[in-house]
């Protein structure tokens, strides 16, 4: 498994600081104090294609949501801009489908990756719960594969719109 990418996002730094503070509170607690184990999840790294105008827009929205929920422990990494030790095949695979990587290095892709991310975002958790219903994840994966078929055309359209906005500005 590849190592989890490093993330210097303020979101991650705040989440880690909160986790350390919660652990310190447990360490220095006195008998009879009401303390609970910290519930901050492990870091989940969102690997996205920053060269894709559709992906950039969606990730910008999701980053805004993650900033509202620092305990989401989401880290966003633009795979298209990362210098890494990945092989060209690994890089192409990461750019072809949406991926998230857990702190343990495990990769999820497609609908499963979206569900793992949605479970940490305010306003999207309901969709992660929906995905637990029998057949729901398979239906989401089917829809995602359908989107992937039209993605190149949508990307071209989004790039045309961006260029026309740049010319008119």
Secondary structure as GFF3:
##gff-version 3
##sequence-region A 1 169
A	DSSP	alpha_helix	10	27	.	.	.	ID=ss1
A	DSSP	beta_strand	44	48	.	.	.	ID=ss2
A	DSSP	alpha_helix	53	68	.	.	.	ID=ss3
A	DSSP	three_ten_helix	70	72	.	.	.	ID=ss4
A	DSSP	beta_strand	74	78	.	.	.	ID=ss5
A	DSSP	alpha_helix	88	96	.	.	.	ID=ss6
A	DSSP	beta_strand	99	102	.	.	.	ID=ss7
A	DSSP	beta_strand	107	109	.	.	.	ID=ss8
A	DSSP	alpha_helix	110	118	.	.	.	ID=ss9
A	DSSP	alpha_helix	125	130	.	.	.	ID=ss10
A	DSSP	alpha_helix	136	168	.	.	.	ID=ss11
###
